[in-house]
Amino acid sequence: MTTVHSFAPVEPGRAKILILGSMPGKASLRAGQYYAHPRNAFWPILGQLLGFDDNLPYAGRVTQLRDNGVGLWDVLQTCTRTSSLDSDIVESSIVINDFPGWFERHPDTRAVFCNGGKAYESFQRRVVPILPESVRERPVHKLPSTSPAHAAMRPEQKAEQWIELIGGYL
């Protein structure tokens, strides 16, 4: 079992939306970058959505998110797990990130988008109850996981759903 910690959030000057993962996988933690696994569809999808080359260096991709009002973070601040899989997270070890603080700093965040089931379930169960009522009323969407472990959908199908749901908020 390994205790892992998430990254600092990607915070635009004025966030329009917030995209949440559960916890970075091993490849991301090693690289110190969100969605570093080469087969993760996150960066190709966001590149398509926002109109940038997903082969940009990491700093350039992060700049594109910020410039487009896209915040990026994880629901979990820390947890214990045996692998990179969300199913291997020990529930009793979960500590969530400071979402009341996020919404204080970014009151114009219009919607939250969860990258996969674990992020969505954790946000709904652990975060929503502690948020102020005005924030709880904002839409929270569950998106198909961009992880290569979620092989039930082709990357093109994932991209279609992501673009359809997020596009109206940007």
C-alpha atoms as an extended CHARMM CRD file, in Angstrom:
* protein
*
       170  EXT
         1         1  MET       CA              0.0000000000        0.0000000000        0.0000000000  PROA      1               0.0000000000
         2         2  THR       CA              1.1870000000        3.4460000000       -0.9200000000  PROA      2               0.0000000000
         3         3  THR       CA             -0.0460000000        6.8110000000        0.3040000000  PROA      3               0.0000000000
         4         4  VAL       CA             -0.2760000000        9.2360000000       -2.6110000000  PROA      4               0.0000000000
         5         5  HSD       CA             -0.9250000000       12.9760000000       -2.8020000000  PROA      5               0.0000000000
         6         6  SER       CA             -2.5480000000       14.9630000000       -5.5910000000  PROA      6               0.0000000000
         7         7  PHE       CA             -1.0770000000       17.9740000000       -7.3580000000  PROA      7               0.0000000000
         8         8  ALA       CA             -1.8290000000       21.6330000000       -6.8280000000  PROA      8               0.0000000000
         9         9  PRO       CA             -4.7800000000       22.7510000000       -8.9350000000  PROA      9               0.0000000000
        10        10  VAL       CA             -4.4540000000       24.3660000000      -12.3380000000  PROA      10              0.0000000000
        11        11  GLU       CA             -6.1440000000       27.6830000000      -11.5830000000  PROA      11              0.0000000000
        12        12  PRO       CA             -7.0430000000       30.1480000000      -14.3160000000  PROA      12              0.0000000000
        13        13  GLY       CA             -7.4500000000       33.8140000000      -13.4250000000  PROA      13              0.0000000000
        14        14  ARG       CA            -11.1810000000       33.3840000000      -13.8740000000  PROA      14              0.0000000000
        15        15  ALA       CA            -12.4090000000       29.7850000000      -13.9590000000  PROA      15              0.0000000000
        16        16  LYS       CA            -15.4460000000       29.0340000000      -16.1110000000  PROA      16              0.0000000000
        17        17  ILE       CA            -15.3880000000       25.3050000000      -15.4020000000  PROA      17              0.0000000000
        18        18  LEU       CA            -13.5710000000       22.8480000000      -13.1560000000  PROA      18              0.0000000000
        19        19  ILE       CA            -12.5240000000       19.4070000000      -14.4080000000  PROA      19              0.0000000000
        20        20  LEU       CA            -11.8400000000       16.8620000000      -11.6730000000  PROA      20              0.0000000000
        21        21  GLY       CA            -10.0510000000       13.5550000000      -11.6580000000  PROA      21              0.0000000000
        22        22  SER       CA             -9.9390000000       11.2590000000       -8.6710000000  PROA      22              0.0000000000
        23        23  MET       CA             -6.1710000000       10.9500000000       -7.9850000000  PROA      23              0.0000000000
        24        24  PRO       CA             -3.1900000000       11.0050000000      -10.3800000000  PROA      24              0.0000000000
        25        25  GLY       CA             -1.9710000000        7.5980000000      -11.5290000000  PROA      25              0.0000000000
        26        26  LYS       CA              1.5730000000        6.3290000000      -11.1200000000  PROA      26              0.0000000000
        27        27  ALA       CA              2.7570000000        7.6570000000      -14.5110000000  PROA      27              0.0000000000
        28        28  SER       CA              1.4200000000       11.1220000000      -13.6730000000  PROA      28              0.0000000000
        29        29  LEU       CA              2.9400000000       11.1060000000      -10.1930000000  PROA      29              0.0000000000
        30        30  ARG       CA              6.3350000000       10.0660000000      -11.6150000000  PROA      30              0.0000000000
        31        31  ALA       CA              6.1770000000       12.8310000000      -14.2400000000  PROA      31              0.0000000000
        32        32  GLY       CA              4.6980000000       15.4460000000      -11.8900000000  PROA      32              0.0000000000
        33        33  GLN       CA              2.0380000000       16.1500000000      -14.5320000000  PROA      33              0.0000000000
        34        34  TYR       CA             -1.6990000000       15.6970000000      -14.8210000000  PROA      34              0.0000000000
        35        35  TYR       CA             -2.6660000000       12.8950000000      -17.2360000000  PROA      35              0.0000000000
        36        36  ALA       CA              0.8960000000       11.8670000000      -18.1470000000  PROA      36              0.0000000000
        37        37  HSD       CA              0.0600000000        8.2850000000      -19.1970000000  PROA      37              0.0000000000
        38        38  PRO       CA              0.7160000000        8.2230000000      -22.9590000000  PROA      38              0.0000000000
        39        39  ARG       CA             -2.5530000000        6.4030000000      -23.6920000000  PROA      39              0.0000000000
        40        40  ASN       CA             -4.7590000000        8.6570000000      -21.5580000000  PROA      40              0.0000000000
        41        41  ALA       CA             -7.1680000000       10.5300000000      -23.8320000000  PROA      41              0.0000000000
        42        42  PHE       CA             -7.4030000000       13.6680000000      -21.6620000000  PROA      42              0.0000000000
        43        43  TRP       CA             -4.9490000000       15.9280000000      -23.5190000000  PROA      43              0.0000000000
        44        44  PRO       CA             -6.0560000000       14.9150000000      -27.0420000000  PROA      44              0.0000000000
        45        45  ILE       CA             -9.6870000000       15.5810000000      -26.0530000000  PROA      45              0.0000000000
        46        46  LEU       CA             -8.9270000000       18.9660000000      -24.4600000000  PROA      46              0.0000000000
        47        47  GLY       CA             -6.7600000000       19.8980000000      -27.4380000000  PROA      47              0.0000000000
        48        48  GLN       CA             -9.6520000000       19.1240000000      -29.7620000000  PROA      48              0.0000000000
        49        49  LEU       CA            -12.1410000000       20.9820000000      -27.5500000000  PROA      49              0.0000000000
        50        50  LEU       CA            -10.0200000000       24.1010000000      -27.0600000000  PROA      50              0.0000000000
        51        51  GLY       CA             -8.1940000000       24.1250000000      -30.3910000000  PROA      51              0.0000000000
        52        52  PHE       CA             -4.5900000000       23.4580000000      -29.3540000000  PROA      52              0.0000000000
        53        53  ASP       CA             -1.9930000000       20.8610000000      -30.3160000000  PROA      53              0.0000000000
        54        54  ASP       CA             -1.9990000000       18.1820000000      -27.6260000000  PROA      54              0.0000000000
        55        55  ASN       CA              1.6900000000       17.5620000000      -28.3980000000  PROA      55              0.0000000000
        56        56  LEU       CA              2.6210000000       20.9250000000      -26.8850000000  PROA      56              0.0000000000
        57        57  PRO       CA              4.9900000000       20.6710000000      -23.9330000000  PROA      57              0.0000000000
        58        58  TYR       CA              3.1210000000       20.1620000000      -20.6610000000  PROA      58              0.0000000000
        59        59  ALA       CA              3.5030000000       23.8090000000      -19.6010000000  PROA      59              0.0000000000
        60        60  GLY       CA              1.9560000000       24.9120000000      -22.8990000000  PROA      60              0.0000000000
        61        61  ARG       CA             -1.0310000000       22.6080000000      -22.4560000000  PROA      61              0.0000000000
        62        62  VAL       CA             -1.5850000000       23.9180000000      -18.9260000000  PROA      62              0.0000000000
        63        63  THR       CA             -1.3900000000       27.4900000000      -20.2530000000  PROA      63              0.0000000000
        64        64  GLN       CA             -4.0890000000       26.6230000000      -22.8020000000  PROA      64              0.0000000000
        65        65  LEU       CA             -6.3620000000       25.4210000000      -19.9870000000  PROA      65              0.0000000000
        66        66  ARG       CA             -5.7790000000       28.5980000000      -17.9840000000  PROA      66              0.0000000000
        67        67  ASP       CA             -6.2670000000       30.8530000000      -21.0140000000  PROA      67              0.0000000000
        68        68  ASN       CA             -9.6150000000       29.1800000000      -21.7110000000  PROA      68              0.0000000000
        69        69  GLY       CA            -10.9200000000       29.3790000000      -18.1260000000  PROA      69              0.0000000000
        70        70  VAL       CA            -10.5310000000       25.6650000000      -17.4280000000  PROA      70              0.0000000000
        71        71  GLY       CA             -9.5620000000       24.6430000000      -13.9050000000  PROA      71              0.0000000000
        72        72  LEU       CA             -8.0840000000       21.1920000000      -13.3100000000  PROA      72              0.0000000000
        73        73  TRP       CA             -7.7450000000       19.3340000000      -10.0240000000  PROA      73              0.0000000000
        74        74  ASP       CA             -8.4710000000       16.0710000000       -8.2570000000  PROA      74              0.0000000000
        75        75  VAL       CA            -11.2100000000       15.3420000000       -5.7620000000  PROA      75              0.0000000000
        76        76  LEU       CA             -8.8130000000       13.5070000000       -3.4650000000  PROA      76              0.0000000000
        77        77  GLN       CA             -5.9440000000       15.3060000000       -1.7710000000  PROA      77              0.0000000000
        78        78  THR       CA             -4.4630000000       12.1020000000       -0.4160000000  PROA      78              0.0000000000
        79        79  CYS       CA             -5.3120000000        8.4180000000       -0.2270000000  PROA      79              0.0000000000
        80        80  THR       CA             -3.8020000000        4.9790000000        0.1300000000  PROA      80              0.0000000000
        81        81  ARG       CA             -3.9490000000        2.5220000000       -2.7560000000  PROA      81              0.0000000000
        82        82  THR       CA             -2.2020000000       -0.5600000000       -4.0920000000  PROA      82              0.0000000000
        83        83  SER       CA             -2.1150000000        0.4370000000       -7.7890000000  PROA      83              0.0000000000
        84        84  SER       CA             -3.1190000000        3.2900000000      -10.1050000000  PROA      84              0.0000000000
        85        85  LEU       CA             -6.6630000000        1.9530000000      -10.3470000000  PROA      85              0.0000000000
        86        86  ASP       CA             -9.4330000000        3.8830000000       -8.6090000000  PROA      86              0.0000000000
        87        87  SER       CA            -10.8820000000        0.5590000000       -7.4840000000  PROA      87              0.0000000000
        88        88  ASP       CA             -7.7500000000        0.0110000000       -5.3520000000  PROA      88              0.0000000000
        89        89  ILE       CA             -8.2230000000        3.1820000000       -3.2750000000  PROA      89              0.0000000000
        90        90  VAL       CA             -8.8040000000        2.4560000000        0.4090000000  PROA      90              0.0000000000
        91        91  GLU       CA            -11.9900000000        4.4120000000        1.1780000000  PROA      91              0.0000000000
        92        92  SER       CA            -11.0990000000        5.0320000000        4.8320000000  PROA      92              0.0000000000
        93        93  SER       CA             -7.8240000000        6.7100000000        3.7790000000  PROA      93              0.0000000000
        94        94  ILE       CA             -9.4130000000        9.4190000000        1.6180000000  PROA      94              0.0000000000
        95        95  VAL       CA             -8.8250000000       13.0970000000        2.3860000000  PROA      95              0.0000000000
        96        96  ILE       CA            -10.4960000000       15.5260000000       -0.0290000000  PROA      96              0.0000000000
        97        97  ASN       CA             -9.1240000000       18.7610000000       -1.4400000000  PROA      97              0.0000000000
        98        98  ASP       CA            -10.3080000000       22.1930000000       -0.2670000000  PROA      98              0.0000000000
        99        99  PHE       CA            -13.3000000000       22.8140000000       -2.5110000000  PROA      99              0.0000000000
       100       100  PRO       CA            -14.9010000000       25.5240000000       -0.3740000000  PROA      100             0.0000000000
       101       101  GLY       CA            -11.6010000000       27.3820000000       -0.8980000000  PROA      101             0.0000000000
       102       102  TRP       CA            -11.7160000000       26.7790000000       -4.6660000000  PROA      102             0.0000000000
       103       103  PHE       CA            -15.2070000000       28.2470000000       -4.9670000000  PROA      103             0.0000000000
       104       104  GLU       CA            -14.2390000000       31.2400000000       -2.7960000000  PROA      104             0.0000000000
       105       105  ARG       CA            -11.3070000000       31.9470000000       -5.1430000000  PROA      105             0.0000000000
       106       106  HSD       CA            -13.3250000000       31.1250000000       -8.2770000000  PROA      106             0.0000000000
       107       107  PRO       CA            -16.9440000000       32.1650000000       -7.6500000000  PROA      107             0.0000000000
       108       108  ASP       CA            -17.6820000000       32.2780000000      -11.4020000000  PROA      108             0.0000000000
       109       109  THR       CA            -17.0730000000       28.5470000000      -11.8740000000  PROA      109             0.0000000000
       110       110  ARG       CA            -20.2380000000       27.6100000000      -13.7870000000  PROA      110             0.0000000000
       111       111  ALA       CA            -20.0200000000       23.8080000000      -13.7320000000  PROA      111             0.0000000000
       112       112  VAL       CA            -17.9600000000       20.8760000000      -12.4980000000  PROA      112             0.0000000000
       113       113  PHE       CA            -16.9990000000       17.9960000000      -14.7920000000  PROA      113             0.0000000000
       114       114  CYS       CA            -15.8230000000       14.7270000000      -13.2750000000  PROA      114             0.0000000000
       115       115  ASN       CA            -13.4510000000       12.5540000000      -15.2800000000  PROA      115             0.0000000000
       116       116  GLY       CA            -14.9200000000        9.1290000000      -14.5430000000  PROA      116             0.0000000000
       117       117  GLY       CA            -17.1040000000        7.4390000000      -11.9750000000  PROA      117             0.0000000000
       118       118  LYS       CA            -14.7810000000        7.5670000000       -8.9590000000  PROA      118             0.0000000000
       119       119  ALA       CA            -14.2830000000       11.3360000000       -9.2610000000  PROA      119             0.0000000000
       120       120  TYR       CA            -18.0390000000       11.8590000000       -9.6580000000  PROA      120             0.0000000000
       121       121  GLU       CA            -19.0150000000        9.5550000000       -6.7870000000  PROA      121             0.0000000000
       122       122  SER       CA            -16.3820000000       11.0400000000       -4.4590000000  PROA      122             0.0000000000
       123       123  PHE       CA            -17.3670000000       14.6170000000       -5.3170000000  PROA      123             0.0000000000
       124       124  GLN       CA            -21.0800000000       13.9630000000       -4.8030000000  PROA      124             0.0000000000
       125       125  ARG       CA            -20.6170000000       12.0140000000       -1.5830000000  PROA      125             0.0000000000
       126       126  ARG       CA            -17.7590000000       13.8480000000        0.1150000000  PROA      126             0.0000000000
       127       127  VAL       CA            -17.6760000000       17.3810000000       -1.3300000000  PROA      127             0.0000000000
       128       128  VAL       CA            -21.2140000000       18.4830000000       -2.2230000000  PROA      128             0.0000000000
       129       129  PRO       CA            -22.5200000000       18.1550000000        1.3710000000  PROA      129             0.0000000000
       130       130  ILE       CA            -19.8920000000       20.5980000000        2.6900000000  PROA      130             0.0000000000
       131       131  LEU       CA            -20.3820000000       23.2640000000        0.0000000000  PROA      131             0.0000000000
       132       132  PRO       CA            -22.5210000000       26.3810000000        0.4740000000  PROA      132             0.0000000000
       133       133  GLU       CA            -26.0190000000       26.0320000000       -0.9810000000  PROA      133             0.0000000000
       134       134  SER       CA            -25.3080000000       28.4880000000       -3.8120000000  PROA      134             0.0000000000
       135       135  VAL       CA            -22.4220000000       26.2920000000       -4.9770000000  PROA      135             0.0000000000
       136       136  ARG       CA            -24.3450000000       23.0220000000       -4.5410000000  PROA      136             0.0000000000
       137       137  GLU       CA            -26.8580000000       24.2250000000       -7.1260000000  PROA      137             0.0000000000
       138       138  ARG       CA            -24.2470000000       24.3310000000       -9.8980000000  PROA      138             0.0000000000
       139       139  PRO       CA            -24.2810000000       21.4820000000      -12.4150000000  PROA      139             0.0000000000
       140       140  VAL       CA            -21.9780000000       18.5270000000      -11.8010000000  PROA      140             0.0000000000
       141       141  HSD       CA            -21.4750000000       16.2700000000      -14.8240000000  PROA      141             0.0000000000
       142       142  LYS       CA            -20.0350000000       12.7650000000      -14.9810000000  PROA      142             0.0000000000
       143       143  LEU       CA            -17.8620000000       12.2810000000      -18.0670000000  PROA      143             0.0000000000
       144       144  PRO       CA            -16.4820000000        8.9840000000      -19.3590000000  PROA      144             0.0000000000
       145       145  SER       CA            -13.0340000000        8.3340000000      -17.9370000000  PROA      145             0.0000000000
       146       146  THR       CA            -10.1620000000        9.2620000000      -20.2370000000  PROA      146             0.0000000000
       147       147  SER       CA             -8.0530000000        6.5020000000      -18.6710000000  PROA      147             0.0000000000
       148       148  PRO       CA             -6.8920000000        3.6870000000      -20.9440000000  PROA      148             0.0000000000
       149       149  ALA       CA             -8.2620000000        1.3390000000      -18.2510000000  PROA      149             0.0000000000
       150       150  HSD       CA            -11.7620000000        2.4770000000      -19.3100000000  PROA      150             0.0000000000
       151       151  ALA       CA            -11.7720000000        0.5070000000      -22.5490000000  PROA      151             0.0000000000
       152       152  ALA       CA            -15.5630000000        0.2010000000      -22.8510000000  PROA      152             0.0000000000
       153       153  MET       CA            -15.5170000000        3.2770000000      -25.1130000000  PROA      153             0.0000000000
       154       154  ARG       CA            -13.2260000000        4.2430000000      -27.9560000000  PROA      154             0.0000000000
       155       155  PRO       CA            -11.3230000000        7.5260000000      -27.5030000000  PROA      155             0.0000000000
       156       156  GLU       CA            -13.4400000000        9.1280000000      -30.2710000000  PROA      156             0.0000000000
       157       157  GLN       CA            -16.6280000000        8.2750000000      -28.3670000000  PROA      157             0.0000000000
       158       158  LYS       CA            -15.1940000000        9.7460000000      -25.1760000000  PROA      158             0.0000000000
       159       159  ALA       CA            -14.1840000000       12.9120000000      -27.0490000000  PROA      159             0.0000000000
       160       160  GLU       CA            -17.6670000000       13.2820000000      -28.5040000000  PROA      160             0.0000000000
       161       161  GLN       CA            -19.2910000000       13.1890000000      -25.0470000000  PROA      161             0.0000000000
       162       162  TRP       CA            -16.7070000000       15.4990000000      -23.4730000000  PROA      162             0.0000000000
       163       163  ILE       CA            -17.0210000000       18.0910000000      -26.2310000000  PROA      163             0.0000000000
       164       164  GLU       CA            -20.8160000000       17.9410000000      -26.2210000000  PROA      164             0.0000000000
       165       165  LEU       CA            -21.0840000000       18.4330000000      -22.4460000000  PROA      165             0.0000000000
       166       166  ILE       CA            -18.2970000000       20.9480000000      -21.8770000000  PROA      166             0.0000000000
       167       167  GLY       CA            -18.6490000000       22.9940000000      -25.0640000000  PROA      167             0.0000000000
       168       168  GLY       CA            -21.7010000000       24.9320000000      -23.9080000000  PROA      168             0.0000000000
       169       169  TYR       CA            -19.9240000000       26.2550000000      -20.8130000000  PROA      169             0.0000000000
       170       170  LEU       CA            -16.8750000000       27.7910000000      -22.5030000000  PROA      170             0.0000000000
